[in-house]
Structures are given as structure tokens and as C-alpha cells.
Amino acid sequence: MISVEELPTPSVLVDLDVLSQNVARMQRLANEAGVALRPHAKTHKSPEVGRLQLEAGARGLTLAKTSEAEVFAALGFDDLFLAYPIVGADKARRLLALADRVRLTVGADSVEGVRSLGGVFAAAGRRLRIRLKVDTGLHRVGVPPDCAVDVAARIAGLPGIELAGVFTHGGQGYGAPTPEEVARVGRAEARVLAETAAALRSAGLAAGDVSVGSTPTAASAMTGAGVTECRPGTYVYNDRSQVALGSCREADCALSIVAMVVSVPAGDRAVVDAGSKTLSTDPMRPVEDGFGAIVGLKSRIVRLSEEHGVLSVEPGERFRVGDRVRILPNHACVVANLHDELVAVRGDRVEGRIRVAARGKVQ
Ligand SMILES: Cc1ncc(COP(=O)(O)O)c(C=O)c1O
């Protein structure tokens, strides 16, 4: 068995012990809240990690793209929710093929979008399960809560469609300045969605599934009355932004990058061999602060080009060419998506590989 010290740099590491603890903790929270856990697999895109989540008790997985669902279905995952407004007859034909193999549910926020899917299912004598996306404050996609009954009624009346419920993503929690504010966002996310589901039921519409979730808001949203499911994703690896948001401690970050100092051109500047091709350019949340922390030190990466990560060296810290450093990235999901394989470790011992089987699937 080789050690982390012997790995080529940069390499992306996942500590299996920390990963297992993260999986177990979120499952325990969901069990205590009495809701189903349906982790968003966008973070890992990996069958090995998805299986760990199911073995711990997750109901199924969440994905965003039809092509991601195709990868997971081919690997034997049989209960998938595409939490994304899928649109178009070409996608519908692929969803129909998927629905033969898996219990499939798809997100939507428009009558036109659902109509473009329902026609294909109706022609095949089938019905596609749809959850209506409700905007509870992120203002990205989703119908405003006060329009939900109207849109849901029109969707439910379309041929080839079965309305199954509602969902939301409290991503606005990523902008909350304190953990207390994050929790407030999560409680509001749950309340608004549960009220919307109740309004649908009062109008005679089906709204059995009431699905919330992001990593920062998971704990506060999943305990809301009327919530049936939670879909956090990042918790499985965690990252520097989650530490800053108060979702976890630094010790709960399973994913890190081992990189090498390749240049020290000035006393206050050092350069590592992990640039945007390794780390992505995603900003730190909730407040922008460079592109990655150096574990155990104050210096951080303040500038990136594709193969260069430029460190601003803090007074009292010193880097030499050839030093190996451990980087905590701003956002674990985008890092995983940049790599075919991650290195599974326990402490300093290399244990194997984690395939990012559904990486780069955009269609
Ligand atoms: C619709 C949806 N659900 C759930 C999640 C998971 O949230 P997080 O990455 O904060 O765990 C995301 C993340 O982008 C999302 O877009």
C-alpha cells in the first residue's frame, strides 16, 4: 500500500473514514426528523459513494441531468429524482427508456416544459411522475408559491403526467452571514414549501412528496412540519465554504487536494501545481476569500490560472519548492466533477480509487 506522500501531485483525496461519518450523520438527522434522505449525487457522481448512502438508509438519489441518471441507472441504481426542469421531446424519449428500469421522478416549473415530456409518455401509454419546483427564496428556477396551485393544476391535467408533489432548494442559505441566519433560511424554506403543498391538497391536487434541501439548510429544513424528504449533496465531502457557513468542522471535510509548491518567486508569494483545472474557480461562500485554504496554515490561494495556484504567504509562514501541501477547496462538487477518479485514503494510507463515473455529463 502506498502513502499519500508518494502520490503524484495534484491528486484529489477522499478520506473514507470522514466520508462514512458524514454519510452516517446526515442519515441519522433524517431518521430523527422522520424524513426520507435522497442525497444529491451531484457532489460525488460516483457509484461507490452512492451505494454507501443507500446502504446507510437513503431512499434513492437525486441528480440533475438526464445523462447522469442514465449512468446511475446503468450501474443498478433504481430510484432516481432529477431535480431539474427537464424540457424537450428528445429528453422525454430518454426519460421513457429510463422509466423502464428505475422509479423515476422529474422536476418541473412550467406547463410548457411538462407538456414537452408528457406527450411522449402519453403516446407510450405511460405516465411520468413530476414534482413541481417552488421558489422559496433562491430566485433561480421554480414557481413563486402563490402561483403554485395554478401551475400544478394545469400540469396535473396534462396527458402522460402524474403530479407527485413539490420540491425546493434553499440555496439562498449560501449567502447567509451566520449559522443562525442559515437556520432561519432553512426553517422558512420548509414552512413555505409545506404551506404550498397544503394549498395544492386543498385544491384537490396530489402533493405527497414535499422535498427540501441543501447542505447548509438540511438540518433546519428537514425538521419542518409537513416535510417528507431532504436532498443535501455537499455534506458527503464538505468543503471550506461549508466550514465557513457552520455546516461542519474542518475535521469533517473528507475531500482535499495534495499539491506541490513548484515556485517561490517572492517572500510573500508561492505557487502550487493546482490551478483552476484542479480546483475550479468557484468562489468561497458566504463571503469571497480566495480559492482554497492550506490546511494547518493561514496562507491561502488568492489567484488561479489553469495550472497555477498562487498563494499569498502570510507573515511567519514559509514555503520551499518541493513542499507538499494539503488544500481545502471552496466547493467540493465542482472539484469532483473535474476529475475522472479521486484517491480514497484513510489518514495517510492510500486505499483505492473512487470513480467519478457521471462526471462531465451535461445533456
Ligand atoms: C435542486 C438541488 N437540490 C439539492 C442540492 C444539494 O445542495 P447542496 O449542494 O447544498 O448540498 C442542490 C445543489 O445545488 C440543488 O441544486
The ligand as a Gaussian input file, in Angstrom:
#p B3LYP/6-31G(d) Opt

LIG

0 1
 C      -32.048000      21.239000      -6.713000
 C      -30.951000      20.945000      -5.756000
 N      -31.192000      20.137000      -4.706000
 C      -30.234000      19.842000      -3.797000
 C      -28.952000      20.354000      -3.917000
 C      -27.898000      19.993000      -2.896000
 O      -27.463000      21.107000      -2.177000
 P      -26.004000      21.187000      -1.514000
 O      -25.028000      21.183000      -2.627000
 O      -26.027000      22.456000      -0.733000
 O      -25.871000      20.013000      -0.650000
 C      -28.664000      21.209000      -4.992000
 C      -27.322000      21.798000      -5.136000
 O      -27.024000      22.564000      -5.995000
 C      -29.687000      21.519000      -5.930000
 O      -29.461000      22.323000      -6.982000

